[in-house]
Each structure stands twice: as C-alpha cells, then as structure tokens.
Amino acid sequence: MTDSSPDTRRIVSSRHLAEGEGWELSELEFGLIIVYNAFSRWMTRCMAAAGQADLGPLDILILHNVNHRGRDKRLTDICFLLNIEDSHTVNYALRKLLKAGLLTSEKRGKEVFYRTSPEGVELCDAYRKVRQQCLLEGLSATDLSGPDLRDLARDLRALSGHYDQASRAAASL
C-alpha cells in the first residue's frame, strides 16, 4: 500500500520535473496549465455569449485592455501591461479587432494609438454582464473571498517576476 498523505501525492503533468527538492513548484505549474486552459476556454465562450464568437483569448484580453479606463493605448503599452514579449501577435490581434470594428486607431507622429469603438465598448459591457451571471454568481458559493482572491492575485504577480528572472537567466546560458 502506498502512502497517500498530501505530502506524497504529487499531481503534476511532468513527473520528471517533480523529482527531488522543489517538487511543489511542478504541482503549481500543473495547476497553472489547467487554469490557463480553463480561463482561455471561459473567455472565448463568454465572448461568444456576449455576441462575438470569432475572437480568441489573446484578442479578448487585448480588447479588454484597450477598453480599460477609456484611455488610448499604444502597442507597447498593451505588450507591457499584459507581459507579452512577442509584439507581432499583439499587432495581429489589434488588426483583427480593427477589422471587426471593435477598435479605432489614430496615428500621432510615429505612434499609433488604439481605443475601443462604441461597438467595442458595448461588447465589453455585454461580456461583463455574462461574466456576472455565469462566473461571479457561482463563485460566491465557494470558499474564496474577495481578500483571498486579492492575495492569490498578488502571489501570482510575484511569481511571474520569478519566472521572468529565470527566463533571463536561461537566455544567458
């Protein structure tokens, strides 16, 4: 019979990465993979329910980011805030959102600034309503409180800094 105490059960996607010291990080990484994929699926289905089924997860993140606080955004602003290194994928998404009529753009000197169109603002509001009905109402039945979620968000942002530093170190090998 094997020991099934919480310290010996390892729920990981890559057992070879969970050997020895620090195996808990592999368990967290598996959780991040599952959450990322569930969140991506959620965003696309929520957006479809809001009325726009042709957007992928990155498109949706960018639309919400451009809509954030009603301020014009540059490509570099969006990449920085969303921590995206490959600006070409963001630029492609911006073109897709422009073509769909959800964004407008304005060239100022050498910079292009983006803002949500009235249709984009309306779609973001419809997404918010679907999110309220389908996600937030169900979340209230869990043990996760507002302060718990804020603590988790803070920890994830801090962890992202560790991954960023490790990626810089790996690039120098």
C-alpha positions in Angstrom: 0.0 0.0 0.0 1.4 3.4 -0.9 1.3 6.4 1.3 -1.4 8.8 0.1 -0.9 11.7 2.5 -1.0 15.1 0.9 2.8 15.4 1.1 3.4 12.2 -1.0 0.6 12.6 -3.7 2.0 14.7 -6.5 -0.4 16.0 -9.0 1.9 17.0 -11.8 2.0 17.0 -15.6 5.7 16.1 -15.9 6.9 13.6 -13.3 10.5 14.1 -14.4 10.2 17.7 -13.3 8.8 16.8 -9.9 11.7 14.7 -8.6 13.7 15.9 -5.6 13.6 19.2 -3.9 11.1 21.8 -5.1 8.6 19.3 -6.5 5.8 21.5 -5.2 6.5 24.0 -7.9 5.8 21.4 -10.5 2.5 20.8 -8.9 1.7 24.5 -9.0 2.8 24.7 -12.7 0.3 21.9 -13.5 -2.4 23.9 -11.7 -1.4 27.0 -13.8 -1.6 24.9 -17.0 -5.1 23.8 -16.1 -6.2 27.2 -15.0 -4.8 28.9 -18.1 -6.6 26.5 -20.4 -9.9 26.8 -18.5 -9.6 30.6 -18.4 -8.9 30.7 -22.2 -12.0 28.4 -22.8 -14.0 30.6 -20.5 -13.1 33.9 -22.2 -14.0 32.6 -25.7 -17.3 31.1 -24.5 -18.2 34.2 -22.5 -17.4 36.4 -25.5 -19.5 34.2 -27.8 -22.4 34.5 -25.4 -21.8 38.3 -25.4 -22.2 38.3 -29.2 -18.8 37.9 -30.7 -17.8 34.3 -31.4 -14.8 35.0 -33.7 -12.3 36.2 -31.1 -9.6 34.1 -29.5 -8.2 34.5 -25.9 -5.5 37.0 -26.9 -7.9 39.1 -28.9 -10.3 39.2 -25.9 -7.5 40.2 -23.5 -6.4 43.0 -25.8 -9.9 44.3 -26.3 -10.4 44.5 -22.6 -7.0 46.0 -22.1 -7.7 48.7 -24.7 -11.1 49.4 -23.1 -9.5 49.7 -19.6 -10.2 53.1 -18.2 -11.2 54.5 -21.6 -7.6 55.6 -22.3 -5.9 55.3 -25.7 -3.2 52.6 -25.7 -0.1 52.0 -27.9 1.1 48.6 -28.9 4.0 48.9 -26.4 1.6 49.8 -23.6 -0.5 46.7 -24.3 2.5 44.4 -24.5 3.9 45.8 -21.3 0.8 45.5 -19.3 -0.1 42.0 -20.5 3.6 40.9 -20.2 3.7 39.8 -23.8 7.1 39.7 -25.4 6.0 38.9 -29.0 4.6 42.2 -30.2 3.7 40.7 -33.6 0.9 38.6 -32.0 -0.5 41.6 -30.3 -0.2 43.6 -33.5 -2.1 40.9 -35.4 -4.8 40.9 -32.8 -5.1 44.7 -33.0 -5.6 44.5 -36.8 -8.2 41.8 -36.3 -10.1 43.9 -33.7 -9.9 47.0 -36.0 -11.3 45.0 -38.9 -14.1 43.7 -36.7 -15.0 47.4 -35.9 -14.3 46.9 -32.2 -11.3 49.3 -32.1 -10.3 52.5 -33.8 -6.8 53.8 -34.3 -5.2 57.2 -34.6 -1.7 57.9 -35.7 0.1 60.6 -33.7 3.6 61.2 -35.0 5.2 57.9 -35.4 3.0 56.2 -32.8 -0.4 54.6 -33.4 -2.9 54.8 -30.5 -5.9 52.5 -30.1 -9.2 52.9 -28.4 -12.4 50.9 -28.2 -15.1 51.9 -30.7 -18.7 52.3 -29.5 -19.3 48.7 -30.6 -16.2 47.6 -28.7 -17.4 49.3 -25.5 -20.9 47.8 -26.0 -19.3 44.3 -26.4 -17.1 44.7 -23.3 -20.2 45.6 -21.3 -22.1 42.6 -22.7 -19.2 40.4 -21.7 -19.2 41.9 -18.2 -22.9 41.0 -17.8 -22.4 37.4 -18.9 -19.4 37.2 -16.6 -21.5 38.5 -13.7 -24.3 36.0 -14.4 -22.2 32.9 -15.2 -19.0 33.3 -13.2 -19.4 35.7 -10.3 -22.7 34.3 -9.1 -21.2 30.8 -9.0 -18.0 32.0 -7.3 -19.9 33.3 -4.4 -20.8 29.7 -3.4 -17.1 28.9 -3.0 -14.8 29.5 0.0 -12.8 32.1 -2.0 -13.5 35.6 -0.6 -12.5 38.9 -2.1 -9.5 39.2 0.2 -8.4 35.6 -0.7 -8.6 36.4 -4.4 -6.6 39.6 -3.9 -3.9 37.6 -2.0 -3.8 35.0 -4.7 -3.5 37.6 -7.4 -0.6 39.3 -5.5 1.2 36.0 -5.2 0.7 35.1 -8.9 2.1 38.6 -9.9 5.1 38.0 -7.6 5.6 34.5 -9.0 5.6 35.9 -12.5 8.6 38.0 -11.6 10.5 34.9 -10.6 9.7 33.3 -13.9 10.8 36.4 -15.8 14.1 36.4 -13.9 14.6 32.7 -14.5 13.9 33.2 -18.2 16.6 35.9 -18.4 19.0 33.6 -16.6 18.2 30.8 -19.0 18.7 33.0 -22.0 22.2 33.8 -20.9 23.2 30.1 -20.7 
